[in-house]
Amino acid sequence: MKEIFLGIDVGSTSIKCVLLDEEGRIISSVYLRNKGITESLVEALEGLAKGIKADTGTGAGRGIKIAACGITGSGRNFASLLVGADIVRTEVLAHTVAALSFYPEARTIFEIGGEDCKLMIVEDGILADFSMNSICAGGTGAMIEAIANRMGIPIEEVGEMALKSRNQLDLPGKCGIFCQSAVVSKLNTGADKCDILMGVCRALIRNYLTICKSGRLKPPYIFQGATALNKALVRALEEEIQHEVIVPSECALMGAIGIAQMAMEEMPEKTKFKGLEAVVRARFDISNFRCQDCANRCEVIQIVQDGRLAGSIGSRCHKSFGDVILCP
């Protein structure tokens, strides 16, 4: 029986899934927009199942079995109840593990997500420090995507257009709304769209480095996440730190790869993963209520799968509802 390992990265704007073989090679992967965790995760797992053409959850088909499942990302706790996870870890750890597996000498890891951004500092092959944005998404992919939509430009074309810029424009990057207003003003004065887009990329990078307290940056530098596919952002980052940046070939999947690698390392005797086909075919009902048991008044979200309680999240008091202990 060939054992494989599933990694799922549930981000704010996208869901990434990978299946790794025992040598750590990708045998199937899916990248989808997050239109809602439940429907998008089901769609992603359906894509994986088609990719390997076997019911890997039960070990049928071609003798393939998912031996462990790891989940990371901002929606990790919710997703873990949907599919059954063996390990649940932060995206900071997942991205660091993946980066070091490909680039053992890495010292600084940049990751700009859809609505959050992270910077990891590595010393002697160990995560020594990290920083993230808190609430504002000004230094994230959401800002550039909103501006691209305002300009009627597909997000996939932003990088190539921005690299055609010939004039440098200064735009505010600390606030996404202010940056959009500045873009409108530039458009109304006839500024070239390529110059505007490159100005937005530079503004985003400046804000990202400010948010993430970039005083301890040391090469080699690794830039990962789907935003690293934007070559204009890569150039803006290299201009700002005045050094070459490495972009992994699978930059958009690095969080999922990292958590799959961690699942492989911590493989249990028996996986909790419910199976690809079981999740794809399941009927999920999501409900929420506000607990009145104490002054915290926690908002509890309950997940029912095929008429049976799968789990609940949201309690800050670690109370039990039914036969399930809530994740904090």
C-alpha positions as CSV (number, residue, x, y, z in Angstrom):
1,M,0.0,0.0,0.0
2,K,1.5,3.3,-1.1
3,E,1.0,6.0,1.6
4,I,0.6,9.6,0.7
5,F,0.1,12.8,2.8
6,L,-2.4,15.6,2.5
7,G,-1.7,19.2,3.2
8,I,-4.5,21.8,3.2
9,D,-3.9,25.6,3.5
10,V,-7.2,27.4,4.1
11,G,-6.5,31.1,3.6
12,S,-8.7,34.1,3.6
13,T,-8.9,34.4,-0.2
14,S,-7.8,30.9,-1.4
15,I,-7.6,27.3,-0.5
16,K,-4.5,25.2,-1.5
17,C,-4.3,21.4,-1.2
18,V,-1.4,19.1,-2.0
19,L,-0.8,15.4,-1.9
20,L,2.8,14.3,-1.3
21,D,4.3,10.9,-1.8
22,E,6.7,9.3,0.7
23,E,9.6,11.1,-0.9
24,G,7.9,14.4,-0.5
25,R,7.0,14.8,-4.2
26,I,3.8,16.5,-5.2
27,I,1.5,13.9,-6.9
28,S,-1.6,16.2,-7.0
29,S,-2.4,19.8,-6.1
30,V,-5.3,22.2,-6.3
31,Y,-5.5,26.0,-5.9
32,L,-8.9,27.6,-5.6
33,R,-10.5,30.9,-4.7
34,N,-12.1,30.7,-1.3
35,K,-15.8,31.3,-2.0
36,G,-16.7,29.9,1.4
37,I,-14.7,27.3,3.3
38,T,-17.2,24.5,3.1
39,E,-18.0,24.6,-0.6
40,S,-14.5,25.5,-1.7
41,L,-12.9,22.8,0.4
42,V,-15.2,20.2,-1.0
43,E,-14.5,21.4,-4.5
44,A,-10.7,21.3,-3.8
45,L,-10.8,17.7,-2.4
46,E,-12.9,16.7,-5.4
47,G,-10.2,18.1,-7.6
48,L,-7.5,16.1,-5.7
49,A,-9.6,12.9,-6.1
50,K,-9.8,13.4,-9.8
51,G,-6.1,14.2,-10.0
52,I,-5.1,10.8,-8.6
53,K,-8.1,8.9,-10.0
54,A,-8.5,6.8,-6.9
55,D,-10.5,6.7,-3.7
56,T,-7.4,7.5,-1.6
57,G,-9.4,7.9,1.5
58,T,-10.2,4.2,1.7
59,G,-7.0,2.9,0.1
60,A,-9.0,1.5,-2.8
61,G,-8.4,2.0,-6.4
62,R,-4.7,1.9,-7.2
63,G,-3.5,0.9,-3.7
64,I,-3.0,4.5,-2.5
65,K,-3.9,5.6,1.0
66,I,-3.8,9.0,2.8
67,A,-1.8,8.2,5.9
68,A,-2.0,11.7,7.5
69,C,-3.7,15.0,7.0
70,G,-2.4,18.4,8.1
71,I,-4.3,21.7,8.0
72,T,-3.0,25.3,8.3
73,G,-4.2,28.8,7.4
74,S,-6.7,31.2,9.0
75,G,-9.6,28.7,8.5
76,R,-7.7,25.7,9.9
77,N,-9.9,25.0,13.0
78,F,-13.1,25.1,11.0
79,A,-11.6,23.0,8.2
80,S,-10.2,20.4,10.5
81,L,-13.7,19.6,11.7
82,L,-14.9,19.2,8.1
83,V,-12.3,16.8,7.0
84,G,-10.7,15.4,10.1
85,A,-7.1,16.6,10.6
86,D,-4.2,14.8,12.3
87,I,-2.3,18.0,12.9
88,V,-3.4,21.6,12.9
89,R,-0.6,24.3,12.9
90,T,-0.2,28.0,12.1
91,E,0.7,29.1,8.6
92,V,3.9,30.7,10.0
93,L,5.2,27.2,10.9
94,A,4.0,25.6,7.7
95,H,5.6,28.2,5.5
96,T,8.9,28.0,7.4
97,V,9.0,24.2,7.2
98,A,8.4,24.3,3.5
99,A,10.9,27.0,2.8
100,L,13.7,25.2,4.7
101,S,13.0,21.9,3.0
102,F,13.8,23.5,-0.3
103,Y,16.3,26.1,0.9
104,P,18.0,25.0,4.1
105,E,20.2,28.1,4.2
106,A,17.2,30.5,4.1
107,R,17.4,33.3,6.6
108,T,14.4,35.5,5.8
109,I,11.0,34.3,4.5
110,F,8.5,36.8,3.0
111,E,4.9,35.8,2.6
112,I,2.2,38.2,1.4
113,G,-1.3,36.7,1.5
114,G,-4.6,37.9,0.3
115,E,-5.6,39.6,3.6
116,D,-2.6,39.0,5.9
117,C,1.2,39.2,5.6
118,K,4.0,37.4,7.4
119,L,7.7,37.7,7.7
120,M,9.8,34.9,9.3
121,I,13.3,35.1,10.5
122,V,15.4,31.9,10.6
123,E,18.6,31.4,12.5
124,D,20.6,28.2,12.3
125,G,17.8,26.5,10.5
126,I,15.2,27.3,13.2
127,L,12.4,29.8,13.2
128,A,13.7,32.5,15.5
129,D,11.1,35.3,15.1
130,F,8.2,36.3,13.0
131,S,5.8,39.2,12.6
132,M,2.4,39.7,11.0
133,N,-0.1,42.4,10.2
134,S,-2.9,42.8,12.7
135,I,-6.1,44.2,11.2
136,C,-5.3,46.4,8.2
137,A,-4.9,44.7,4.8
138,G,-3.0,47.6,3.3
139,G,0.2,45.6,2.8
140,T,-1.5,42.5,1.3
141,G,-2.7,41.2,-2.0
142,A,-6.3,42.4,-1.3
143,M,-5.1,46.0,-1.8
144,I,-3.6,45.4,-5.3
145,E,-6.6,43.2,-6.3
146,A,-9.1,45.8,-5.4
147,I,-7.2,48.5,-7.4
148,A,-6.8,46.1,-10.4
149,N,-10.6,45.6,-10.3
150,R,-11.2,49.3,-10.1
151,M,-9.0,49.7,-13.2
152,G,-10.7,46.9,-15.0
153,I,-7.5,44.8,-15.2
154,P,-7.4,41.0,-14.5
155,I,-5.2,40.4,-11.4
156,E,-3.2,37.9,-13.5
157,E,-2.1,40.7,-15.8
158,V,-1.0,43.2,-13.2
159,G,2.6,42.0,-12.9
160,E,3.4,42.1,-16.6
161,M,1.7,45.5,-17.1
162,A,3.5,47.0,-14.1
163,L,6.9,45.9,-15.4
164,K,6.3,48.1,-18.5
165,S,6.3,51.2,-16.4
166,R,8.6,54.0,-17.5
167,N,7.8,56.7,-14.9
168,Q,7.9,56.3,-11.1
169,L,4.8,57.4,-9.3
170,D,4.6,57.8,-5.5
171,L,1.4,56.4,-4.0
172,P,0.4,56.0,-0.3
173,G,0.6,52.4,0.8
174,K,-0.4,52.5,4.5
175,C,-4.1,52.4,3.8
176,G,-5.7,50.5,1.0
177,I,-8.6,53.0,0.8
178,F,-6.3,56.0,0.6
179,C,-4.2,54.2,-2.1
180,Q,-7.4,53.5,-4.2
181,S,-8.3,57.2,-3.9
182,A,-4.8,58.2,-5.0
183,V,-5.1,55.8,-8.0
184,V,-8.4,57.4,-9.0
185,S,-6.7,60.8,-8.9
186,K,-3.8,59.6,-11.0
187,L,-6.2,58.1,-13.6
188,N,-8.1,61.4,-13.8
189,T,-4.9,63.2,-14.6
190,G,-4.1,60.9,-17.4
191,A,-1.3,58.8,-15.7
192,D,-0.3,55.7,-17.5
193,K,-1.9,52.5,-16.1
194,C,1.5,50.7,-16.1
195,D,3.0,53.5,-14.0
196,I,0.1,53.4,-11.6
197,L,0.3,49.6,-11.1
198,M,4.0,49.7,-10.5
199,G,3.5,52.5,-8.0
200,V,0.9,50.4,-6.2
201,C,3.3,47.4,-6.1
202,R,6.1,49.6,-4.6
203,A,3.7,51.2,-2.1
204,L,2.5,47.7,-1.0
205,I,6.0,46.5,-0.5
206,R,7.0,49.5,1.5
207,N,4.0,49.1,3.8
208,Y,4.6,45.4,4.1
209,L,8.1,45.8,5.3
210,T,7.0,48.5,7.7
211,I,4.3,46.4,9.2
212,C,6.5,43.4,9.5
213,K,9.4,45.3,11.2
214,S,12.1,44.5,8.7
215,G,15.2,45.5,10.7
216,R,16.7,42.0,11.0
217,L,16.5,40.9,7.4
218,K,19.4,38.7,6.1
219,P,19.9,36.8,2.9
220,P,19.1,34.3,1.5
221,Y,15.6,35.8,1.0
222,I,12.6,33.6,0.0
223,F,9.4,35.1,-1.2
224,Q,6.4,32.7,-1.3
225,G,2.7,32.8,-1.5
226,A,0.6,33.4,-4.7
227,T,1.5,37.1,-4.7
228,A,5.1,36.0,-5.5
229,L,3.8,35.1,-9.0
230,N,3.5,38.9,-9.5
231,K,6.9,39.7,-11.0
232,A,6.4,43.4,-10.4
233,L,6.0,42.8,-6.6
234,V,9.2,40.7,-6.7
235,R,11.0,43.6,-8.4
236,A,9.6,46.1,-5.9
237,L,10.8,43.9,-3.0
238,E,14.3,43.5,-4.5
239,E,14.5,47.3,-5.1
240,E,13.5,47.9,-1.5
241,I,15.9,45.5,0.2
242,Q,18.5,45.9,-2.5
243,H,19.1,42.2,-2.9
244,E,18.0,39.3,-5.0
245,V,14.9,37.3,-3.9
246,I,14.3,33.6,-4.5
247,V,10.8,32.7,-5.6
248,P,10.0,28.9,-5.3
249,S,8.5,27.2,-8.4
250,E,5.6,26.2,-6.2
251,C,5.3,29.5,-4.3
252,A,1.5,29.5,-4.2
253,L,1.4,26.0,-2.6
254,M,4.2,26.4,0.0
255,G,1.8,26.5,3.1
256,A,0.1,23.4,2.0
257,I,3.4,21.7,1.2
258,G,4.8,22.6,4.6
259,I,1.8,21.3,6.6
260,A,1.8,18.0,4.5
261,Q,5.5,17.6,5.4
262,M,4.7,18.1,9.1
263,A,1.8,15.6,8.8
264,M,4.3,13.1,7.3
265,E,6.8,13.7,10.2
266,E,4.1,13.3,12.9
267,M,2.2,10.5,11.1
268,P,-0.3,8.8,13.5
269,E,-0.9,5.1,13.7
270,K,-4.4,5.7,12.3
271,T,-5.3,8.9,10.5
272,K,-8.4,10.9,11.5
273,F,-8.9,12.0,7.9
274,K,-12.4,11.1,6.8
275,G,-11.5,10.3,3.2
276,L,-11.7,12.3,0.0
277,E,-14.9,10.7,-1.3
278,A,-16.5,10.8,2.2
279,V,-16.0,14.6,2.4
280,V,-17.0,15.3,-1.2
281,R,-20.2,13.4,-0.8
282,A,-21.1,14.6,2.7
283,R,-24.0,17.0,3.5
284,F,-22.8,19.7,5.8
285,D,-25.2,21.9,7.8
286,I,-23.7,24.9,9.7
287,S,-25.5,26.7,12.5
288,N,-24.5,29.2,15.2
289,F,-25.8,30.4,18.5
290,R,-24.7,32.6,21.4
291,C,-24.0,30.6,24.5
292,Q,-25.7,32.1,27.6
293,D,-23.9,29.9,30.2
294,C,-21.6,32.7,31.4
295,A,-20.7,36.4,30.9
296,N,-18.5,35.6,27.9
297,R,-21.5,35.0,25.7
298,C,-19.4,33.1,23.2
299,E,-20.7,32.7,19.6
300,V,-20.6,29.0,18.9
301,I,-20.5,27.6,15.4
302,Q,-21.6,23.9,15.1
303,I,-21.0,21.7,12.1
304,V,-23.3,18.8,11.4
305,Q,-22.2,16.2,8.8
306,D,-24.9,13.9,7.4
307,G,-27.1,14.5,10.4
308,R,-24.5,13.9,13.0
309,L,-22.6,16.5,15.0
310,A,-19.0,16.8,13.6
311,G,-17.8,19.5,16.0
312,S,-18.1,23.1,17.2
313,I,-15.8,26.0,17.4
314,G,-15.9,29.5,19.0
315,S,-15.9,28.8,22.7
316,R,-13.4,30.7,24.8
317,C,-14.4,28.8,27.8
318,H,-13.6,25.3,26.5
319,K,-17.2,24.2,27.2
320,S,-18.6,21.0,25.8
321,F,-21.7,21.1,23.6
322,G,-23.2,17.7,23.0
323,D,-20.3,15.2,22.9
324,V,-17.8,17.6,21.3
325,I,-15.3,19.9,23.0
326,L,-15.0,23.2,21.3
327,C,-11.7,24.4,19.9
328,P,-10.7,27.8,21.3
